[in-house]
Amino acid sequence: MSPRSRRTTPLLIGSLAAAALGTGSAFLLAAPASAATSFTLATGDTRSVSEPSVPGTVCATVAANLTISGRTFSSSQESAPPDTARIQQALDSCTRSSGTVAVKLVASGSNAAFLTGPLTIHAGEVLLVDSGATLYGSRNPANYQVSGKPTCGTLSSSSGGCRPLIQVSGAHAGIEGVQNSSGHQGTIDGRGDTAILGTSTTWWQLATQAKSAGKNQQNPRLIEADSSDDFTMYHVNLVNAANFHVVYKGGNGFTAWGVRIKTPANARNTDGIDPSGATNVTIANSYIQDGDDGIAIKGGSAASNMTIRNDYFWGTHGISIGSETNGGVKNILFESDTLNGVDSSGITSSSDNGIRIKSSASNGGAVTQVTYLATCLTAMKAPIVLDTHYSSSSGSSIPSFTDIVVDGVTATHSSSSAESVFNGYDSSHPLGVLLENVAVDVTKSTAEYANVQVYNSAIKPSGTGVTVTSVSGSGSAPSCSFPAYPAL
């Protein structure tokens, strides 16, 4: 089913709200009590974003020399990945007079595999993976080692020991795949489920050990783009990352479109896509399954103007903001997103959230003008979580969540113990939220220090310092379907 056509419910909050969505202006909902306040609907990414296309110019084509059996290679190849140098040489030698050029990885006969250590993509370059090819990440932790940092592939009290598999540096770059007529795409495989070279422990097992030991696993991220303006990911499969799949830090302009992330729900710390301290981000028409947040918008430095639209999630910890919000998070639009708490293999998420904003006094700040429109949830333990006490850590960075609009939520097959959370920090920093057209099958919630406005909402929070005001509105909860994860 097309993500563009799966719902017919209008994404409206009444005529005033519809006008506000187009202009970003504030609107005031009519209410029988004077406690009603105005909300400003998020407009998201300020760019006009349409479906990307692969570059028309291929600077270099690199043909595969390897076949693979069981997703591992010979011991000598695993120790010294044979494709690192030749892919990096192609990336280093490509030049452009204008526009963007591609380094294309292609299959050659029965050879369809590449094995590489860390790569760097430069300004104006796209790493383009053909539909028949797969780029595999090294299992050798020495390939990823950061000088002067903890040993990659071990546990440590600090972090930062491993380089990412792919580092993006510079504007107008991308990581893209070719989608064939059957819908199959090029693939990048982090092999987090395979044993770290020289050990019997997989990257994911190391992450699990880190949790029980109270330490940090030194695992490589799959992709990291730092201050890379106008970065694009398109029609590429990202599977089995050893740590986070995609981190986008500090840039202006990031589009992810048709990305398919597939990693089990029980693979710890394998976030899907994390925009961090960035602005003007669109993540659209993508399919995300992983063992942590599906999306985690982080505001360690200011994060703003983001649109998360027409995306599907399986087994994740939710579509999230936080926990770092100390730099401020503003103007974030989530629209027509579908979440299933169970992944494609039947594994239920260990932290089964839907809509989620999380922070604490150790890293809190202002989160404002966040809008969720037409969200579909199934098999959830926590349909809506707005929590300023996400951790017990102390500090003076007080989180404040205001101007949060949740319009159109349908939750089905929730856990019998499901519970939503609406926690403001204290009486001086109350949560400000509108709940409109909220149809959840388990209505239990906990709340404190919150000003809640409701229209056609099955959830009506109560608790210390909580006020609930009925307001007028329109529309209805979305009609939902929950498709299977598509073939890669």
ROKOL-915050 format. One line per 10 residues: their letters; for each residue x negated, y negated, z negated of C-alpha. Coordinates in steps of 0.5 Angstrom, whole numbers, plus 500, padded with zeros to 3 digits. Layout:
N
A> X:Y:Z; ...
REM end
This chain:
488
MSPRSRRTTP> 500:500:500; 497:493:502; 495:489:496; 499:483:499; 505:486:500; 506:491:494; 511:486:490; 517:482:492; 518:478:486; 517:470:486
LLIGSLAAAA> 511:468:482; 515:462:479; 516:459:473; 522:455:475; 522:449:480; 517:444:475; 512:450:475; 512:451:482; 510:444:483; 505:444:478
LGTGSAFLLA> 502:450:481; 501:446:487; 498:440:484; 495:442:478; 499:437:474; 502:438:467; 509:440:466; 514:440:460; 519:446:459; 526:444:457
APASAATSFT> 527:447:450; 532:447:444; 527:445:439; 522:439:439; 516:443:438; 516:445:446; 509:442:449; 507:441:456; 502:446:460; 498:445:466
LATGDTRSVS> 498:451:470; 491:453:473; 490:452:480; 483:457:480; 478:456:485; 478:449:489; 475:452:495; 480:454:501; 478:462:501; 480:467:506
EPSVPGTVCA> 477:474:508; 470:474:510; 466:477:516; 460:480:516; 454:476:519; 454:476:527; 446:476:527; 442:482:525; 435:480:523; 433:487:522
TVAANLTISG> 436:494:522; 433:499:518; 434:507:519; 435:512:514; 430:517:513; 432:521:508; 438:527:507; 440:528:500; 443:534:496; 446:533:489
RTFSSSQESA> 445:526:489; 437:527:487; 431:527:491; 424:531:491; 420:529:485; 415:525:489; 420:521:492; 424:520:485; 417:518:482; 416:513:488
PPDTARIQQA> 422:511:492; 420:511:499; 425:506:502; 423:500:497; 417:497:501; 420:498:508; 427:495:506; 424:489:502; 419:488:508; 425:487:512
LDSCTRSSGT> 428:482:507; 422:478:507; 420:477:514; 427:475:516; 428:468:518; 434:464:520; 434:457:524; 442:456:521; 447:460:518; 446:467:515
VAVKLVASGS> 443:473:518; 443:481:516; 438:486:514; 443:492:516; 442:499:513; 444:505:518; 444:512:518; 440:516:523; 443:523:525; 443:527:519
NAAFLTGPLT> 439:522:515; 444:517:511; 441:516:505; 436:511:502; 432:511:496; 430:504:493; 427:501:487; 429:493:485; 430:489:491; 430:481:492
IHAGEVLLVD> 435:478:497; 433:471:499; 437:465:501; 441:466:507; 440:473:508; 446:479:507; 444:486:505; 449:490:510; 450:497:509; 453:501:514
SGATLYGSRN> 459:505:513; 455:512:514; 450:510:509; 448:510:502; 443:506:498; 441:510:492; 438:507:486; 431:509:483; 431:514:477; 424:512:475
PANYQVSGKP> 425:507:469; 418:504:471; 420:501:477; 425:497:474; 420:495:468; 420:487:466; 413:485:463; 413:484:456; 420:486:455; 422:493:451
TCGTLSSSSG> 421:499:455; 426:500:461; 430:507:460; 429:507:452; 433:504:446; 430:498:443; 433:492:438; 432:487:443; 434:487:451; 432:485:457
GCRPLIQVSG> 427:491:459; 430:492:466; 430:488:472; 437:489:476; 437:494:482; 438:488:487; 437:481:485; 440:475:489; 436:469:489; 438:463:493
AHAGIEGVQN> 444:460:497; 449:463:502; 447:470:501; 451:476:501; 451:484:499; 456:487:504; 458:493:507; 461:495:514; 468:498:514; 470:503:519
SSGHQGTIDG> 477:505:522; 478:510:517; 477:505:511; 470:508:509; 465:503:507; 458:502:506; 455:505:499; 450:503:493; 450:508:488; 446:506:481
RGDTAILGTS> 446:514:479; 448:512:472; 450:519:471; 443:522:473; 438:524:468; 432:518:467; 426:521:471; 422:525:466; 428:526:461; 434:530:460
TTWWQLATQA> 438:524:458; 442:520:463; 443:512:463; 450:513:461; 448:518:455; 443:513:453; 448:507:453; 452:512:448; 446:513:444; 445:506:443
KSAGKNQQNP> 452:505:440; 451:510:435; 444:507:433; 446:500:433; 441:498:438; 440:496:446; 440:501:451; 435:498:457; 439:500:463; 438:496:469
RLIEADSSDD> 444:492:472; 446:494:479; 447:487:482; 445:480:479; 446:473:483; 442:467:479; 444:460:481; 446:463:488; 451:458:491; 456:461:496
FTMYHVNLVN> 455:468:495; 459:473:498; 461:481:497; 465:484:502; 467:491:504; 462:495:500; 462:500:495; 459:500:488; 459:506:484; 456:509:478
AANFHVVYKG> 452:503:476; 447:504:470; 449:498:467; 454:492:469; 455:493:476; 455:485:478; 453:479:474; 454:472:478; 450:467:473; 451:459:474
GNGFTAWGVR> 452:459:481; 458:455:485; 462:459:490; 462:466:489; 467:471:493; 468:478:492; 473:481:497; 475:488:499; 469:491:494; 470:498:491
IKTPANARNT> 467:499:484; 468:506:482; 465:509:475; 468:513:470; 472:510:464; 467:513:459; 461:510:462; 459:505:457; 457:498:458; 459:498:466
DGIDPSGATN> 463:492:467; 466:491:474; 464:484:476; 462:478:471; 462:471:473; 458:467:468; 457:460:467; 459:459:474; 465:455:478; 469:456:484
VTIANSYIQD> 470:464:484; 475:468:488; 475:476:487; 481:478:491; 483:485:494; 478:489:490; 479:496:487; 475:496:480; 474:502:476; 469:502:470
GDDGIAIKGG> 467:503:463; 468:496:460; 471:490:462; 474:490:469; 473:483:470; 469:479:464; 469:471:465; 463:469:460; 463:462:458; 456:461:455
SAASNMTIRN> 455:455:459; 461:452:462; 465:456:467; 471:454:471; 475:454:477; 476:462:478; 482:466:482; 483:473:480; 488:475:485; 491:482:488
DYFWGTHGIS> 486:486:485; 487:493:482; 484:496:476; 483:503:473; 480:505:466; 477:499:464; 477:494:458; 482:489:461; 481:483:466; 478:479:460
IGSETNGGVK> 475:472:458; 469:472:453; 467:474:448; 462:468:450; 466:462:451; 462:457:447; 460:453:454; 468:452:455; 472:456:460; 477:452:464
NILFESDTLN> 482:453:470; 482:460:471; 488:463:475; 490:471:475; 495:473:480; 498:479:482; 493:484:479; 495:491:477; 492:495:471; 492:502:470
GVDSSGITSS> 489:505:463; 487:511:466; 482:512:471; 482:516:477; 479:523:474; 485:522:468; 480:519:463; 483:514:458; 480:507:457; 477:507:450
SDNGIRIKSS> 479:500:449; 485:500:453; 487:492:454; 491:489:460; 491:481:459; 485:479:454; 481:473:452; 476:474:446; 471:470:442; 469:469:435
ASNGGAVTQV> 466:464:431; 459:466:433; 460:464:440; 467:461:441; 469:455:444; 475:452:448; 479:456:453; 484:452:456; 488:452:463; 489:459:464
TYLATCLTAM> 495:462:468; 497:470:469; 502:471:474; 505:477:476; 501:482:472; 503:490:472; 500:494:467; 501:502:465; 498:506:460; 496:501:456
KAPIVLDTHY> 494:501:448; 494:493:448; 498:489:454; 496:482:452; 490:481:447; 489:473:445; 484:474:440; 479:469:437; 477:474:431; 474:479:436
SSSSGSSIPS> 468:480:432; 467:479:424; 461:475:426; 460:468:423; 458:462:425; 460:455:427; 462:456:434; 470:456:433; 474:459:439; 480:455:441
FTDIVVDGVT> 485:458:446; 490:453:449; 494:452:455; 495:459:456; 501:461:461; 503:468:461; 509:469:466; 511:475:469; 508:482:466; 511:489:466
ATHSSSSAES> 508:494:462; 510:501:463; 508:508:459; 504:504:454; 501:508:448; 507:509:443; 502:505:438; 501:500:443; 500:493:440; 499:486:443
VFNGYDSSHP> 495:481:439; 496:473:439; 491:470:434; 489:463:433; 483:462:429; 486:457:423; 491:452:422; 487:447:425; 485:451:431; 492:455:433
LGVLLENVAV> 493:459:439; 497:455:444; 501:460:449; 507:461:453; 510:468:454; 515:468:460; 518:474:464; 515:479:459; 518:486:460; 513:491:456
DVTKSTAEYA> 516:498:453; 512:497:447; 514:490:443; 510:491:437; 505:485:436; 500:482:431; 499:474:430; 497:469:426; 496:461:427; 499:461:434
NVQVYNSAIK> 504:456:437; 508:461:442; 514:459:447; 518:464:450; 523:465:455; 525:472:457; 520:475:453; 520:482:450; 515:480:445; 516:475:440
PSGTGVTVTS> 510:474:435; 511:473:428; 506:472:422; 502:467:418; 502:460:421; 506:462:427; 512:458:430; 516:461:436; 520:456:440; 525:458:446
VSGSGSAPSC> 525:455:452; 528:455:459; 525:458:465; 527:462:471; 525:468:475; 524:475:472; 518:480:471; 515:483:477; 517:490:480; 511:494:480
SFPAYPAL> 507:500:483; 501:504:481; 497:507:487; 492:512:486; 484:509:487; 483:509:495; 478:513:498; 471:510:499
REM end
